[in-house]
Amino acid sequence: MKLVLRGHHLLCLQGFQGYGYDENFVKNMTEINQTRTSENTSISLTDSPDDICKSCPNLKNNLCQNATQNKIIVSMDNEVLSKLNPEMEYESVELFEKVQNIFNSKESVNKICDNCMWHDKCLFYQKL
Ligand code: SF4
């Protein structure tokens, strides 16, 4: 199986514990979070709407909420992508191991996670 994921979602998925914007979003995110643990899953990276965004009520005209918010989201993606090779198709399990090793402290994610509304529900952020 092949997934397309935007940079910052590589962190969100690690912290996901069933909370989200609506039922449809949570169902899709839960499925993706299971799929990404399979040995047969590969991942392409992006800073645009991805397989998670496609079931999100915040996606409007291919933007996350609006032009201003979208800019912030894209810069969060690019912070993550700058530590990876965005042209490469990664094997999912290996990619998440790599990401875990790179983003392993609160300092390493401060430009990505600092203003996120999900801090109190995100296991990834809480464990840093
Ligand atoms: S549209 Fe925005 S809020 Fe929704 S999943 Fe994508 S990045 Fe997150």
Backbone and ligand atoms as CSV (ligand in chain L), in Angstrom:
chain,resi,resn,atom,element,x,y,z
A,1,MET,N,N,0.846,-1.200,0.000
A,1,MET,CA,C,0.000,0.000,0.000
A,1,MET,C,C,0.879,1.246,0.000
A,2,LYS,N,N,0.376,2.261,-0.695
A,2,LYS,CA,C,1.149,3.500,-0.812
A,2,LYS,C,C,0.392,4.631,-0.118
A,3,LEU,N,N,1.086,5.412,0.700
A,3,LEU,CA,C,0.450,6.569,1.339
A,3,LEU,C,C,1.176,7.835,0.895
A,4,VAL,N,N,0.426,8.921,0.794
A,4,VAL,CA,C,1.030,10.244,0.602
A,4,VAL,C,C,0.805,11.011,1.903
A,5,LEU,N,N,1.896,11.492,2.507
A,5,LEU,CA,C,1.772,12.211,3.783
A,5,LEU,C,C,2.528,13.530,3.743
A,6,ARG,N,N,1.908,14.553,4.299
A,6,ARG,CA,C,2.614,15.827,4.380
A,6,ARG,C,C,3.573,15.777,5.577
A,7,GLY,N,N,4.654,16.582,5.505
A,7,GLY,CA,C,5.714,16.487,6.504
A,7,GLY,C,C,5.251,16.436,7.944
A,8,HIS,N,N,4.466,17.407,8.374
A,8,HIS,CA,C,4.179,17.463,9.811
A,8,HIS,C,C,3.284,16.310,10.277
A,9,HIS,N,N,2.597,15.662,9.353
A,9,HIS,CA,C,1.755,14.529,9.751
A,9,HIS,C,C,2.578,13.309,10.181
A,10,LEU,N,N,3.875,13.315,9.858
A,10,LEU,CA,C,4.739,12.224,10.330
A,10,LEU,C,C,4.892,12.294,11.852
A,11,LEU,N,N,4.698,13.481,12.397
A,11,LEU,CA,C,4.731,13.638,13.860
A,11,LEU,C,C,3.335,13.393,14.441
A,12,CYS,N,N,2.325,14.014,13.824
A,12,CYS,CA,C,0.940,13.868,14.335
A,12,CYS,C,C,0.539,12.391,14.461
A,13,LEU,N,N,0.907,11.592,13.453
A,13,LEU,CA,C,0.475,10.184,13.473
A,13,LEU,C,C,1.034,9.456,14.691
A,14,GLN,N,N,2.266,9.824,15.080
A,14,GLN,CA,C,2.881,9.155,16.239
A,14,GLN,C,C,2.195,9.506,17.549
A,15,GLY,N,N,1.507,10.638,17.559
A,15,GLY,CA,C,0.859,11.059,18.797
A,15,GLY,C,C,-0.627,10.777,18.830
A,16,PHE,N,N,-1.148,10.264,17.717
A,16,PHE,CA,C,-2.607,10.101,17.578
A,16,PHE,C,C,-3.157,9.053,18.540
A,17,GLN,N,N,-4.191,9.433,19.253
A,17,GLN,CA,C,-4.849,8.448,20.113
A,17,GLN,C,C,-6.368,8.550,19.996
A,18,GLY,N,N,-6.822,8.835,18.800
A,18,GLY,CA,C,-8.258,8.735,18.523
A,18,GLY,C,C,-9.034,10.027,18.579
A,19,TYR,N,N,-8.334,11.139,18.710
A,19,TYR,CA,C,-9.036,12.429,18.711
A,19,TYR,C,C,-8.887,13.090,17.342
A,20,GLY,N,N,-9.881,13.914,16.971
A,20,GLY,CA,C,-9.787,14.578,15.678
A,20,GLY,C,C,-10.928,15.539,15.462
A,21,TYR,N,N,-11.054,16.021,14.244
A,21,TYR,CA,C,-12.011,17.103,13.949
A,21,TYR,C,C,-13.445,16.606,13.817
A,22,ASP,N,N,-13.627,15.385,13.313
A,22,ASP,CA,C,-14.963,14.780,13.276
A,22,ASP,C,C,-14.811,13.260,13.095
A,23,GLU,N,N,-15.944,12.567,13.038
A,23,GLU,CA,C,-15.942,11.103,13.002
A,23,GLU,C,C,-15.218,10.558,11.762
A,24,ASN,N,N,-15.491,11.193,10.632
A,24,ASN,CA,C,-14.898,10.767,9.368
A,24,ASN,C,C,-13.376,10.940,9.388
A,25,PHE,N,N,-12.935,12.064,9.952
A,25,PHE,CA,C,-11.504,12.343,10.073
A,25,PHE,C,C,-10.833,11.275,10.939
A,26,VAL,N,N,-11.451,10.995,12.084
A,26,VAL,CA,C,-10.853,10.038,13.032
A,26,VAL,C,C,-10.787,8.640,12.416
A,27,LYS,N,N,-11.844,8.255,11.689
A,27,LYS,CA,C,-11.866,6.928,11.048
A,27,LYS,C,C,-10.711,6.813,10.039
A,28,ASN,N,N,-10.568,7.827,9.198
A,28,ASN,CA,C,-9.510,7.817,8.174
A,28,ASN,C,C,-8.113,7.833,8.817
A,29,MET,N,N,-7.944,8.685,9.828
A,29,MET,CA,C,-6.627,8.800,10.486
A,29,MET,C,C,-6.283,7.470,11.177
A,30,THR,N,N,-7.283,6.826,11.777
A,30,THR,CA,C,-7.059,5.531,12.444
A,30,THR,C,C,-6.593,4.502,11.422
A,31,GLU,N,N,-7.240,4.472,10.248
A,31,GLU,CA,C,-6.853,3.509,9.204
A,31,GLU,C,C,-5.430,3.778,8.715
A,32,ILE,N,N,-5.118,5.059,8.496
A,32,ILE,CA,C,-3.770,5.404,8.024
A,32,ILE,C,C,-2.729,5.039,9.072
A,33,ASN,N,N,-3.065,5.261,10.334
A,33,ASN,CA,C,-2.106,4.959,11.405
A,33,ASN,C,C,-1.855,3.456,11.502
A,34,GLN,N,N,-2.855,2.642,11.127
A,34,GLN,CA,C,-2.628,1.190,11.099
A,34,GLN,C,C,-1.804,0.814,9.869
A,35,THR,N,N,-2.188,1.387,8.729
A,35,THR,CA,C,-1.511,1.069,7.460
A,35,THR,C,C,-0.028,1.393,7.518
A,36,ARG,N,N,0.325,2.480,8.176
A,36,ARG,CA,C,1.736,2.911,8.176
A,36,ARG,C,C,2.643,1.968,8.969
A,37,THR,N,N,2.059,1.094,9.782
A,37,THR,CA,C,2.883,0.140,10.543
A,37,THR,C,C,3.168,-1.140,9.748
A,38,SER,N,N,2.566,-1.287,8.566
A,38,SER,CA,C,2.746,-2.500,7.776
A,38,SER,C,C,4.080,-2.455,7.024
A,39,GLU,N,N,4.731,-3.625,6.948
A,39,GLU,CA,C,6.004,-3.751,6.210
A,39,GLU,C,C,5.809,-3.433,4.731
A,40,ASN,N,N,4.577,-3.597,4.242
A,40,ASN,CA,C,4.338,-3.417,2.799
A,40,ASN,C,C,3.940,-2.003,2.421
A,41,THR,N,N,3.983,-1.084,3.357
A,41,THR,CA,C,3.532,0.281,3.061
A,41,THR,C,C,4.712,1.181,2.701
A,42,SER,N,N,4.524,1.951,1.633
A,42,SER,CA,C,5.536,2.947,1.278
A,42,SER,C,C,4.911,4.338,1.373
A,43,ILE,N,N,5.777,5.334,1.547
A,43,ILE,CA,C,5.282,6.704,1.773
A,43,ILE,C,C,5.983,7.698,0.868
A,44,SER,N,N,5.172,8.518,0.184
A,44,SER,CA,C,5.695,9.677,-0.547
A,44,SER,C,C,5.384,10.901,0.292
A,45,LEU,N,N,6.286,11.885,0.252
A,45,LEU,CA,C,6.153,13.065,1.116
A,45,LEU,C,C,5.669,14.278,0.326
A,46,THR,N,N,4.994,15.180,1.010
A,46,THR,CA,C,4.479,16.376,0.358
A,46,THR,C,C,4.327,17.517,1.366
A,47,ASP,N,N,4.174,18.750,0.834
A,47,ASP,CA,C,3.782,19.873,1.693
A,47,ASP,C,C,2.420,20.404,1.234
A,48,SER,N,N,1.623,19.503,0.686
A,48,SER,CA,C,0.281,19.838,0.186
A,48,SER,C,C,-0.731,18.900,0.840
A,49,PRO,N,N,-2.031,19.114,0.576
A,49,PRO,CA,C,-3.026,18.201,1.142
A,49,PRO,C,C,-2.701,16.736,0.815
A,50,ASP,N,N,-2.843,15.870,1.819
A,50,ASP,CA,C,-2.413,14.477,1.698
A,50,ASP,C,C,-3.552,13.514,1.990
A,51,ASP,N,N,-3.213,12.254,2.259
A,51,ASP,CA,C,-4.249,11.245,2.511
A,51,ASP,C,C,-4.991,11.486,3.826
A,52,ILE,N,N,-4.426,12.290,4.722
A,52,ILE,CA,C,-5.133,12.641,5.964
A,52,ILE,C,C,-6.055,13.837,5.694
A,53,CYS,N,N,-5.521,14.849,5.033
A,53,CYS,CA,C,-6.312,16.054,4.732
A,53,CYS,C,C,-7.574,15.743,3.930
A,54,LYS,N,N,-7.512,14.710,3.095
A,54,LYS,CA,C,-8.651,14.478,2.197
A,54,LYS,C,C,-9.946,14.144,2.964
A,55,SER,N,N,-9.831,13.714,4.232
A,55,SER,CA,C,-11.034,13.466,5.027
A,55,SER,C,C,-11.203,14.509,6.133
A,56,CYS,N,N,-10.577,15.663,5.959
A,56,CYS,CA,C,-10.618,16.681,7.023
A,56,CYS,C,C,-11.600,17.803,6.700
A,57,PRO,N,N,-12.449,18.154,7.652
A,57,PRO,CA,C,-13.417,19.235,7.407
A,57,PRO,C,C,-12.763,20.608,7.271
A,58,ASN,N,N,-11.486,20.722,7.661
A,58,ASN,CA,C,-10.795,22.020,7.536
A,58,ASN,C,C,-10.271,22.283,6.135
A,59,LEU,N,N,-10.273,21.256,5.272
A,59,LEU,CA,C,-9.719,21.439,3.922
A,59,LEU,C,C,-10.740,22.172,3.047
A,60,LYS,N,N,-10.370,23.380,2.638
A,60,LYS,CA,C,-11.273,24.204,1.821
A,60,LYS,C,C,-10.498,24.688,0.599
A,61,ASN,N,N,-11.007,24.381,-0.594
A,61,ASN,CA,C,-10.334,24.778,-1.846
A,61,ASN,C,C,-8.864,24.365,-1.864
A,62,ASN,N,N,-8.627,23.155,-1.372
A,62,ASN,CA,C,-7.257,22.615,-1.350
A,62,ASN,C,C,-6.307,23.361,-0.404
A,63,LEU,N,N,-6.864,24.155,0.495
A,63,LEU,CA,C,-6.058,24.838,1.510
A,63,LEU,C,C,-6.503,24.364,2.891
A,64,CYS,N,N,-5.575,24.404,3.851
A,64,CYS,CA,C,-5.939,24.115,5.232
A,64,CYS,C,C,-6.556,25.378,5.831
A,65,GLN,N,N,-7.848,25.375,5.973
A,65,GLN,CA,C,-8.660,26.490,6.511
A,65,GLN,C,C,-8.690,27.722,5.614
A,66,ASN,N,N,-7.549,28.406,5.490
A,66,ASN,CA,C,-7.495,29.628,4.674
A,66,ASN,C,C,-6.031,29.904,4.317
A,67,ALA,N,N,-5.811,30.924,3.507
A,67,ALA,CA,C,-4.460,31.175,2.998
A,67,ALA,C,C,-3.455,31.411,4.129
A,68,THR,N,N,-3.861,32.142,5.168
A,68,THR,CA,C,-2.937,32.461,6.266
A,68,THR,C,C,-2.562,31.203,7.041
A,69,GLN,N,N,-3.575,30.435,7.429
A,69,GLN,CA,C,-3.317,29.206,8.191
A,69,GLN,C,C,-2.553,28.195,7.333
A,70,ASN,N,N,-2.898,28.139,6.049
A,70,ASN,CA,C,-2.243,27.191,5.156
A,70,ASN,C,C,-0.734,27.444,5.088
A,71,LYS,N,N,-0.370,28.716,5.090
A,71,LYS,CA,C,1.050,29.087,5.041
A,71,LYS,C,C,1.800,28.536,6.267
A,72,ILE,N,N,1.157,28.645,7.424
A,72,ILE,CA,C,1.762,28.137,8.662
A,72,ILE,C,C,1.937,26.614,8.568
A,73,ILE,N,N,0.896,25.965,8.074
A,73,ILE,CA,C,0.921,24.494,7.966
A,73,ILE,C,C,2.029,24.048,6.997
A,74,VAL,N,N,2.136,24.728,5.865
A,74,VAL,CA,C,3.167,24.378,4.875
A,74,VAL,C,C,4.568,24.588,5.472
A,75,SER,N,N,4.737,25.642,6.274
A,75,SER,CA,C,6.064,25.854,6.869
A,75,SER,C,C,6.363,24.761,7.907
A,76,MET,N,N,5.345,24.275,8.606
A,76,MET,CA,C,5.553,23.134,9.517
A,76,MET,C,C,5.982,21.896,8.723
A,77,ASP,N,N,5.316,21.671,7.596
A,77,ASP,CA,C,5.693,20.535,6.731
A,77,ASP,C,C,7.150,20.646,6.311
A,78,ASN,N,N,7.525,21.841,5.881
A,78,ASN,CA,C,8.871,22.011,5.343
A,78,ASN,C,C,9.956,21.902,6.400
A,79,GLU,N,N,9.627,22.229,7.644
A,79,GLU,CA,C,10.577,21.994,8.743
A,79,GLU,C,C,10.903,20.507,8.842
A,80,VAL,N,N,9.883,19.666,8.712
A,80,VAL,CA,C,10.097,18.215,8.774
A,80,VAL,C,C,10.800,17.745,7.500
A,81,LEU,N,N,10.322,18.205,6.347
A,81,LEU,CA,C,10.874,17.737,5.068
A,81,LEU,C,C,12.342,18.131,4.894
A,82,SER,N,N,12.752,19.238,5.535
A,82,SER,CA,C,14.145,19.683,5.384
A,82,SER,C,C,15.134,18.686,5.996
A,83,LYS,N,N,14.635,17.796,6.852
A,83,LYS,CA,C,15.502,16.792,7.482
A,83,LYS,C,C,15.427,15.448,6.741
A,84,LEU,N,N,14.621,15.397,5.678
A,84,LEU,CA,C,14.424,14.153,4.919
A,84,LEU,C,C,14.682,14.422,3.448
A,85,ASN,N,N,14.486,13.412,2.609
A,85,ASN,CA,C,14.575,13.624,1.171
A,85,ASN,C,C,13.162,13.568,0.583
A,86,PRO,N,N,12.569,14.735,0.286
A,86,PRO,CA,C,11.170,14.753,-0.144
A,86,PRO,C,C,10.935,14.085,-1.498
A,87,GLU,N,N,12.023,13.848,-2.243
A,87,GLU,CA,C,11.877,13.205,-3.563
A,87,GLU,C,C,11.783,11.683,-3.434
A,88,MET,N,N,12.176,11.200,-2.267
A,88,MET,CA,C,12.313,9.744,-2.126
A,88,MET,C,C,11.003,9.084,-1.699
A,89,GLU,N,N,10.796,7.855,-2.181
A,89,GLU,CA,C,9.689,7.064,-1.650
A,89,GLU,C,C,10.267,6.190,-0.537
A,90,TYR,N,N,9.758,6.362,0.669
A,90,TYR,CA,C,10.316,5.662,1.833
A,90,TYR,C,C,9.515,4.414,2.178
A,91,GLU,N,N,10.209,3.451,2.747
A,91,GLU,CA,C,9.528,2.315,3.357
A,91,GLU,C,C,8.988,2.853,4.696
A,92,SER,N,N,7.706,2.645,4.960
A,92,SER,CA,C,7.038,3.342,6.061
A,92,SER,C,C,7.681,3.110,7.438
A,93,VAL,N,N,7.905,1.843,7.788
A,93,VAL,CA,C,8.428,1.550,9.133
A,93,VAL,C,C,9.787,2.238,9.332
A,94,GLU,N,N,10.634,2.155,8.293
A,94,GLU,CA,C,11.952,2.797,8.372
A,94,GLU,C,C,11.845,4.305,8.489
A,95,LEU,N,N,10.918,4.880,7.728
A,95,LEU,CA,C,10.749,6.338,7.763
A,95,LEU,C,C,10.347,6.803,9.172
A,96,PHE,N,N,9.400,6.104,9.779
A,96,PHE,CA,C,8.957,6.542,11.107
A,96,PHE,C,C,10.060,6.358,12.155
A,97,GLU,N,N,10.903,5.340,11.977
A,97,GLU,CA,C,12.047,5.181,12.898
A,97,GLU,C,C,13.002,6.365,12.745
A,98,LYS,N,N,13.249,6.724,11.484
A,98,LYS,CA,C,14.148,7.838,11.186
A,98,LYS,C,C,13.601,9.137,11.800
A,99,VAL,N,N,12.319,9.372,11.602
A,99,VAL,CA,C,11.687,10.598,12.111
A,99,VAL,C,C,11.737,10.642,13.643
A,100,GLN,N,N,11.524,9.484,14.254
A,100,GLN,CA,C,11.590,9.403,15.719
A,100,GLN,C,C,12.980,9.791,16.235
A,101,ASN,N,N,14.011,9.372,15.486
A,101,ASN,CA,C,15.382,9.689,15.905
A,101,ASN,C,C,15.730,11.155,15.700
A,102,ILE,N,N,15.171,11.760,14.668
A,102,ILE,CA,C,15.481,13.171,14.378
A,102,ILE,C,C,14.726,14.103,15.336
A,103,PHE,N,N,13.437,13.828,15.501
A,103,PHE,CA,C,12.597,14.699,16.336
A,103,PHE,C,C,12.412,14.016,17.689
A,104,ASN,N,N,13.397,14.256,18.566
A,104,ASN,CA,C,13.433,13.488,19.817
A,104,ASN,C,C,13.522,14.372,21.061
A,105,SER,N,N,13.245,15.664,20.882
A,105,SER,CA,C,13.246,16.569,22.039
A,105,SER,C,C,12.271,17.708,21.754
A,106,LYS,N,N,11.861,18.400,22.797
A,106,LYS,CA,C,10.944,19.549,22.612
A,106,LYS,C,C,11.610,20.606,21.716
A,107,GLU,N,N,12.934,20.773,21.876
A,107,GLU,CA,C,13.659,21.765,21.054
A,107,GLU,C,C,13.583,21.382,19.571
A,108,SER,N,N,13.660,20.094,19.277
A,108,SER,CA,C,13.690,19.664,17.871
A,108,SER,C,C,12.349,19.895,17.167
A,109,VAL,N,N,11.289,20.091,17.923
A,109,VAL,CA,C,9.979,20.282,17.284
A,109,VAL,C,C,9.414,21.681,17.549
A,110,ASN,N,N,10.216,22.596,18.131
A,110,ASN,CA,C,9.585,23.854,18.536
A,110,ASN,C,C,9.014,24.686,17.384
A,111,LYS,N,N,9.620,24.575,16.182
A,111,LYS,CA,C,9.048,25.330,15.064
A,111,LYS,C,C,7.851,24.601,14.446
A,112,ILE,N,N,7.633,23.372,14.848
A,112,ILE,CA,C,6.562,22.573,14.247
A,112,ILE,C,C,5.356,22.484,15.191
A,113,CYS,N,N,5.630,22.138,16.444
A,113,CYS,CA,C,4.533,21.810,17.362
A,113,CYS,C,C,4.126,22.942,18.305
A,114,ASP,N,N,4.922,23.987,18.400
A,114,ASP,CA,C,4.689,24.982,19.449
A,114,ASP,C,C,3.274,25.548,19.527
A,115,ASN,N,N,2.671,25.816,18.377
A,115,ASN,CA,C,1.341,26.428,18.420
A,115,ASN,C,C,0.209,25.443,18.139
A,116,CYS,N,N,0.490,24.182,18.267
A,116,CYS,CA,C,-0.537,23.182,17.943
A,116,CYS,C,C,-1.602,23.116,19.036
A,117,MET,N,N,-2.867,22.976,18.620
A,117,MET,CA,C,-3.984,22.924,19.571
A,117,MET,C,C,-4.153,21.540,20.222
A,118,TRP,N,N,-3.333,20.542,19.764
A,118,TRP,CA,C,-3.555,19.175,20.236
A,118,TRP,C,C,-2.543,18.724,21.298
A,119,HIS,N,N,-1.754,19.670,21.859
A,119,HIS,CA,C,-0.716,19.278,22.824
A,119,HIS,C,C,-1.203,18.320,23.907
A,120,ASP,N,N,-2.350,18.624,24.476
A,120,ASP,CA,C,-2.790,17.813,25.617
A,120,ASP,C,C,-3.343,16.453,25.193
A,121,LYS,N,N,-3.505,16.224,23.886
A,121,LYS,CA,C,-4.006,14.926,23.402
A,121,LYS,C,C,-2.929,14.164,22.624
A,122,CYS,N,N,-1.763,14.768,22.441
A,122,CYS,CA,C,-0.742,14.186,21.559
A,122,CYS,C,C,0.327,13.436,22.355
A,123,LEU,N,N,0.326,12.115,22.211
A,123,LEU,CA,C,1.285,11.292,22.950
A,123,LEU,C,C,2.715,11.567,22.507
A,124,PHE,N,N,2.908,11.849,21.219
A,124,PHE,CA,C,4.253,12.136,20.707
A,124,PHE,C,C,4.841,13.336,21.439
A,125,TYR,N,N,4.084,14.417,21.508
A,125,TYR,CA,C,4.577,15.651,22.141
A,125,TYR,C,C,4.800,15.449,23.641
A,126,GLN,N,N,3.869,14.751,24.259
A,126,GLN,CA,C,3.972,14.552,25.707
A,126,GLN,C,C,5.184,13.709,26.111
A,127,LYS,N,N,5.581,12.791,25.220
A,127,LYS,CA,C,6.715,11.898,25.564
A,127,LYS,C,C,8.080,12.563,25.354
A,128,LEU,N,N,8.120,13.735,24.684
A,128,LEU,CA,C,9.416,14.363,24.395
A,128,LEU,C,C,10.055,14.932,25.655
L,1,SF4,S1,S,-6.500,20.127,6.298
L,1,SF4,FE1,FE,-5.185,21.100,7.843
L,1,SF4,S2,S,-6.076,20.513,9.846
L,1,SF4,FE2,FE,-6.885,19.144,8.273
L,1,SF4,S3,S,-5.521,17.362,8.327
L,1,SF4,FE3,FE,-4.794,18.724,6.700
L,1,SF4,S4,S,-3.216,19.970,7.731
L,1,SF4,FE4,FE,-4.445,19.034,9.352
